C-alpha cells in the first residue's frame, strides 16, 4: 500500500532502539550531548538496511477496488449519519418526547412511524389500527412507551400551520436516509462478492463476531490478499502505538505517553476500536487485559485500542497464514 510506514511492532521497535543505541555509542567520542552528532546518527540509522522503507508498489487490482468501495461506504455512512442528526433536530422542535425514545432512528419501523406521524399535531389524524400496524416492528415495551407519549399530548404550542411546514421536512429526511440505506446495501453486496472467494475472508468468517464489515477492514488495511507481516498489519490498522515525548522525569521515567498513530486511515482506526470491543467481550485473555487497564485508570477506548490490538492482529495473522 502506498504511503505505508516501515514495520514497527513491539519486538521490532525494541531491537531497533537497541541497535540505534549501540550505533550511537560506537560513534561517540564522549558522553557530552551534541545535537549535530545526534542528528548525524539519526540519519545514519535511518539509512541502515534494517530501517530502509519498502520500495513503493502500485496496489493490486483487488486492493484498488477495496479502497474505492471502502471510501464509498465511509462517505455514505457519514452522509446517512448527518441526515439522521438533521431529522433528530427537526423532531426536537416538532415532537421532543418522541425523539428521545428512539436510540436508532434508522430502523425501518421508526421511519415508517415518522412517515405516518411526523409531528405531534398529526397524532390526532391517525387511527388506532394504523398505529398498531406501524408499530409491529417495535418491541412490546417500546410500543407501550410510544403510546404513552402519544396519549400525553405534548407540544401544545405546535399549530396546524407549523405542522404542515415541518411534515415535508421530516418526509424529505426520511427519503434521504432510506436512499443512503439502499446505496450502502449495494456497496456491501459488491464487497461481499469481491471478497467471498478469498482464503482469508473464508477463514475469518468462522471467527465469532467478525462479519463482512470487519473482514473487509482487515483486508483493506492490514492483510491485503495474503498476510505477510503481522507487525506491519498492526501499523496499517493504527494499532501500533508510538511514544510522544522527550527526556525523563526526576524519577528517571520517560516524559510523554504512547498514543495511536494518527497517520492511519479513520476507517482503520475505527476498526481497531470495534475489534478491541469485540474481543474484550468474548475472549478471556482480552477480558483480563481490559480489566487490568481499567484498574490502572485507562479509558475503555485506550484499552481496546493500543493495549490489546497488536496481540489480536498477531492472532488473526496466524489465522490468515
C-alpha positions in Angstrom: 0.0 0.0 0.0 1.3 3.5 -0.8 2.5 5.7 2.0 3.0 2.9 4.5 5.3 3.3 7.3 8.1 0.8 8.0 7.2 -2.0 10.3 7.5 -1.1 13.9 5.9 -3.8 16.1 6.8 -4.3 19.7 9.7 -6.6 19.1 11.0 -4.8 16.0 11.0 -1.4 17.6 12.8 -2.7 20.7 15.5 -4.3 18.5 16.0 -1.2 16.5 16.2 1.1 19.6 18.9 -1.2 21.0 20.7 -1.2 17.7 20.5 2.6 17.5 21.9 2.9 21.0 24.9 0.7 20.2 25.4 2.5 16.9 25.4 5.9 18.7 27.8 4.7 21.4 30.2 3.4 18.8 30.3 6.8 17.0 30.5 9.0 20.1 33.8 10.4 21.3 32.5 11.5 24.7 29.3 11.4 26.8 28.6 15.1 26.2 25.4 15.9 24.4 25.9 17.1 20.8 22.8 17.9 18.7 24.7 17.9 15.5 26.2 14.5 16.2 22.9 13.1 17.3 21.4 14.3 14.0 24.1 12.6 12.0 23.5 9.4 14.0 19.7 9.5 13.3 20.4 10.0 9.6 22.8 7.0 9.6 20.3 4.8 11.4 17.5 5.8 9.0 19.7 4.8 6.1 20.6 1.4 7.6 19.1 -1.7 5.9 17.0 -2.5 8.9 15.2 0.8 8.7 15.0 1.3 5.0 11.4 1.6 3.9 10.0 -0.8 1.4 10.0 0.3 -2.2 6.7 1.6 -3.4 4.5 -0.8 -5.3 1.2 0.0 -7.1 -1.8 -1.5 -5.4 -3.2 -4.7 -6.9 -6.5 -4.6 -8.7 -8.2 -6.2 -5.7 -6.7 -3.7 -3.3 -7.7 -0.8 -5.5 -11.3 -2.0 -5.6 -11.3 -2.5 -1.8 -10.0 1.1 -1.4 -12.7 2.6 -3.6 -15.6 0.6 -2.1 -14.3 1.3 1.4 -14.1 5.0 0.8 -17.6 5.0 -0.8 -19.0 3.1 2.2 -17.4 5.5 4.6 -18.8 8.5 2.7 -22.3 7.1 2.5 -22.2 6.2 6.2 -21.2 9.7 7.1 -23.9 11.3 4.9 -26.6 9.0 6.4 -25.4 9.9 9.9 -25.7 13.6 9.1 -29.2 13.1 7.7 -30.2 11.3 10.9 -28.9 14.2 13.0 -30.9 16.7 10.9 -34.0 14.5 11.4 -33.5 14.5 15.1 -33.1 18.3 15.0 -36.5 18.7 13.4 -38.1 16.2 15.8 -36.7 18.1 18.8 -38.8 21.0 17.7 -41.8 19.1 16.4 -42.1 16.2 18.9 -39.3 16.4 21.7 -40.5 13.5 23.9 -40.8 11.1 21.0 -37.4 11.9 19.6 -35.8 11.0 23.0 -37.4 7.5 22.7 -35.5 6.4 19.5 -32.0 5.2 20.1 -31.6 4.2 16.4 -33.6 6.4 14.2 -32.6 4.5 11.0 -34.7 1.4 11.9 -37.4 0.6 9.4 -40.3 0.7 11.8 -39.2 4.1 13.2 -39.0 5.7 9.7 -42.4 4.2 8.9 -43.8 5.6 12.1 -42.4 9.1 11.4 -43.8 9.0 7.9 -47.2 8.4 9.4 -46.8 10.8 12.4 -44.2 13.4 11.5 -45.3 15.9 14.2 -47.3 15.8 17.4 -50.2 17.5 15.6 -50.6 14.5 13.3 -51.3 12.2 16.2 -55.0 13.1 16.1 -55.1 12.2 12.4 -54.1 8.6 12.8 -56.4 5.7 13.7 -55.6 3.1 16.3 -55.5 0.4 13.6 -52.9 2.4 11.6 -50.8 2.9 14.7 -50.9 -0.8 15.6 -49.8 -1.7 12.1 -46.8 0.7 12.0 -45.6 -0.4 15.5 -45.4 -4.1 14.6 -41.6 -3.9 14.2 -41.1 -2.5 17.7 -40.7 -4.4 20.9 -43.7 -4.7 23.3 -42.0 -2.3 25.8 -41.3 0.3 23.1 -44.9 0.1 21.8 -46.2 0.9 25.2 -43.7 3.8 25.7 -44.7 5.3 22.3 -48.4 5.0 23.1 -47.8 6.7 26.4 -46.1 9.6 24.8 -48.8 10.0 22.1 -51.6 9.9 24.7 -49.8 12.6 26.9 -50.4 15.1 24.1 -47.1 17.0 24.4 -46.2 20.0 22.2 -49.3 22.1 22.6 -47.5 25.0 21.0 -47.5 23.3 17.7 -50.2 24.7 15.4 -51.6 23.1 12.3 -49.8 25.7 10.1 -46.4 24.9 11.7 -47.1 21.1 11.5 -47.8 21.4 7.7 -44.3 23.1 7.4 -42.5 20.5 9.5 -44.0 17.4 8.0 -42.4 17.8 4.5 -39.0 18.4 6.1 -39.4 15.1 8.1 -40.5 13.2 4.9 -37.6 14.6 2.9 -35.1 13.5 5.5 -36.7 10.1 5.8 -36.3 9.7 2.0 -32.6 10.6 2.2 -31.9 8.1 5.0 -33.7 5.3 3.1 -31.8 6.2 -0.1 -28.4 6.0 1.7 -29.5 2.7 3.2 -30.2 1.3 -0.2 -26.9 2.6 -1.5 -25.0 1.1 1.4 -26.6 -2.2 0.9 -25.5 -2.2 -2.7 -21.9 -1.3 -1.7 -21.9 -4.1 0.9 -23.2 -6.6 -1.7 -20.3 -5.6 -4.0 -17.8 -6.1 -1.1 -19.3 -9.5 -0.3 -19.0 -10.6 -4.0 -15.4 -9.2 -4.3 -14.1 -11.0 -1.2 -16.2 -14.1 -0.9 -13.6 -16.4 -2.7 -10.5 -15.1 -0.7 -9.0 -17.6 1.7 -8.6 -15.1 4.5 -12.2 -14.0 4.2 -13.4 -17.6 4.5 -11.2 -18.2 7.5 -12.2 -15.1 9.5 -15.8 -15.7 8.7 -15.5 -18.6 11.2 -14.3 -16.3 14.0 -17.3 -15.4 16.2 -18.3 -11.8 16.0 -16.4 -11.0 12.8 -18.7 -10.2 9.9 -18.4 -8.6 6.5 -17.5 -5.1 7.7 -14.7 -6.2 10.0 -13.4 -8.7 7.5 -13.3 -6.0 4.8 -11.4 -3.5 7.0 -8.8 -6.2 7.9 -8.4 -7.0 4.2 -8.3 -3.4 3.1 -5.8 -2.1 5.7 -3.9 -5.0 7.2 -3.7 -8.1 5.2 -4.1 -7.4 1.5 -4.7 -10.7 -0.3 -2.2 -12.6 1.9 -0.8 -11.7 5.3 3.0 -11.2 5.2 4.0 -9.3 8.3 2.0 -9.2 11.5 3.7 -6.0 12.8 3.1 -4.2 9.5 -0.6 -5.2 9.8 -0.8 -3.6 13.2 0.8 -0.4 11.9 -1.6 -0.1 9.0 -4.6 -0.6 11.3 -3.2 2.2 13.6 -2.8 -0.3 16.4 1.0 0.1 16.8 1.5 2.9 19.3 4.2 5.5 19.1 5.8 7.3 22.0 5.2 11.1 22.0 7.6 12.9 24.4 11.2 13.8 25.1 13.5 13.5 28.1 13.0 11.9 31.5 11.4 12.9 34.8 13.4 13.4 38.0 12.5 9.7 38.8 14.0 8.5 35.6 10.8 7.8 33.8 10.3 8.9 30.2 8.3 12.2 29.7 5.3 11.7 27.5 2.9 8.9 26.6 2.2 6.2 24.0 -0.6 7.2 21.5 -2.1 5.6 18.4 -0.7 6.6 15.0 -2.9 9.3 13.5 -1.4 8.5 10.1 -3.7 5.5 9.8 -7.0 6.0 7.9 -10.0 6.9 10.1 -11.8 3.7 8.9 -8.9 1.6 10.0 -8.7 3.3 13.4 -12.5 2.8 14.0 -11.9 -0.8 13.0 -9.3 -1.0 15.8 -11.9 0.2 18.3 -14.6 -2.1 17.2 -12.3 -5.1 17.1 -11.0 -4.3 20.6 -14.5 -4.0 21.9 -15.4 -7.3 20.3 -12.6 -9.4 21.7 -12.8 -7.8 25.1 -16.3 -9.1 25.3 -15.6 -12.6 24.0 -12.1 -13.7 24.9 -10.9 -14.4 28.5 -7.3 -13.1 28.0 -8.7 -9.9 26.5 -11.2 -9.5 29.3 -8.3 -9.8 31.8 -6.3 -7.2 29.9 -9.2 -4.9 29.7 -9.9 -5.2 33.5 -6.2 -4.5 34.2 -6.2 -1.4 32.0 -9.4 0.0 33.6 -7.9 -0.7 37.1 -4.9 1.4 36.1 -7.2 4.3 35.2 -7.2 3.9 31.4 -10.3 4.7 29.4 -12.2 1.9 27.6 -11.1 3.3 24.2 -7.4 3.3 25.2 -7.5 -0.3 26.4 -9.5 -1.5 23.4 -7.1 0.2 21.0 -3.3 0.1 21.7 -3.1 -2.2 24.7 -4.5 -5.4 23.2 -5.0 -4.9 19.5 -1.4 -5.8 18.5 -1.9 -9.2 20.1 -5.2 -9.6 18.3 -3.7 -8.7 15.0 -1.0 -11.3 15.5 -3.6 -14.0 16.3 -5.6 -13.1 13.2 -2.4 -13.1 11.2 -1.8 -16.7 12.2 -5.3 -17.4 11.0 -4.6 -15.8 7.7 -1.4 -17.8 7.3 
